Amino acid sequence: MLTNSNVQTCIFLLLWGWTMSTESRTQQRVKGVPELYKQGSRPHRQRREVHQESHKQGSPVFKRSPDITKSPLTKSEQLLRIDDHDFTMRPGFGGPAIPVGVDVQVESLDSISEVDMDFTMKLYLRHYWKDERLSFPSSNNQSMTFDGRLVKKIWVPDMFFVHSKRSFIHDTTTDNIMLRVQPDGKVLYSLRVTVTAMCNMDFSRFPLDTQSCSLEIESYAYTEDDLMLYWKNGNESLKTDDRISLSQFLIQEFHTTTRLAFYSSTGWYNRLYINFTLRRHIFFFLLQTYFPATLMVMLSWVSFWIDRRAAPARVPLGITTVLTMSTIITGVNASMPRVSYIKAVDIYLWVSFVFVFLSVLEYAAVNYLTTVQERKERKMREK
């Protein structure tokens, strides 16, 4: 028979066995969870590492190839190897003449002065040439653009304006100079200039005249053996603004020509011409000169209908018309150069002046003859 102590011992052993089996199953579950977590996280971690590595390497579609011209660490002088060459000498020194193309865009024709015989023009002057010393590596054929600071370090054509009186490069807000270099060494050099140049005018038909002026461009130091100057696109090399207009002139034509200029001490030079033709507007002179002169002549004829005995009326009228014609002639000549030949307007004004002056002489002659006739009649009555 089982005693109470034996029953208690059996119950204790059953509870202890159940507790041990439960703890062993729990430990096995806890060990399996980290292993599964580790096994499941490895593909995700690998995928993330692969994505980061591909992002660092760049996509073959969207990644741009490195361009040394856009690198902020590369100086323009180092890229163009300016210190490696002597830019005081022209490109290809000792070889054939370097071709330099030119094109011009006329921005405005500011003024035409008959007294000084000159004109003022504002223009964009562009030069094109190739200097292999300025070539640089570029994977995408990108050009580089600089301002006027680099111009002082490289060779540029020494152009000047023949027969110019004044000229300057605009410097607001900085020097209006642009330099563009292609990877193969082709150079575009552009500047904005205002120039006042001489224009030989012929006033023999003034104010019915037509004037032809030209702006001449030439190299100062290089003859045709060293520099071949030419219009880049012929007559298409000259562009003008459609809004260009002058108060006294109508611009009829712009065109280009090329000639050779010879200097006895230095030789032959290529010279480029910008030719333009101006026709004067006549309406201003009709109002200011011709109509007043005509009216003065007609006014002097009024004295013919005034009684010859009314000297206080006829004499001031004649003198006034003479003085008015003198003022008109003086005003016209004040705005013209002192030329030694007769102008068309001079012929008209002096003929008008002669008519006015003859009207005054006519009254003097009539008054004198009348006085002589009255004396003869008085003597006959006295006899």
C-alpha angles and dihedrals in degrees: 000000000000117000126211092256092055092050092052091049092053093049091050092051092051093050092048092050092050091048093051093049091050093051092049092054091048093052091050091054093048091052093050096054098062091046091053091046091051093047092047095047096052096074091046092049091047092050091050092050091049091049092050092048092049090049090053093049094047133227116285089227103047102029114101118219113248114263117202091206090066096046111118091207094062118083118218091234091055093045093050092040092229094163091054095064140053105240093181086084124068121252113277094015111194093023133084122317115285112241114231117189120205134197129176135202113198109216099182144345099220107184146352116209118198093184095054094029094227142109135215120224132181115206148157110242116198129187127196126195142134124247112178090194088073096052116122137179117268126164095201099037093245118167124222124229124205137177128233096289093079093047091076091059101052138048117274130171113272099229123173136174114251115226091009119153099191135002137163142172114243114248105184116147089349134342107303094231127126128188121188121185125194122210091251092055100262110147134203114196115186131176137172113232139178114204134180111203137177121261121189106222131192113212099179089112097037124179090016091052134127118210128204117203133174139196112215125206123193143158112256101207109016120078124206089273090065105027128030108201116196143155106265097220104012113240088350087069090076116072126179134194113250090221094064109122138153129210097229103025140058113216105226105175145002119195141152134234136177127215141161120252121204127209116187095220101041110023140234123346133186111244127192122207130206103197125190134171124219127197117196122236109239100196094081092055092045090059098038103036118008100044095046091047091050092049091050090054091049090047091054088057090061089076089068089071095048118095112266090228091059095086095158088061102041100042098054090045093054094044092047093054092047093051092046092053090049090053092051092050092048092049093051094048092047090065094047133072119258098259122174096225131076119262126212092246090052091059093052095045096046092048088052090048090052091052091051092046092049090054089059091046089049091059091046091051093047091047092049095047090046091052092050091049093050091051091053091049091048091052092049091052091049091055 
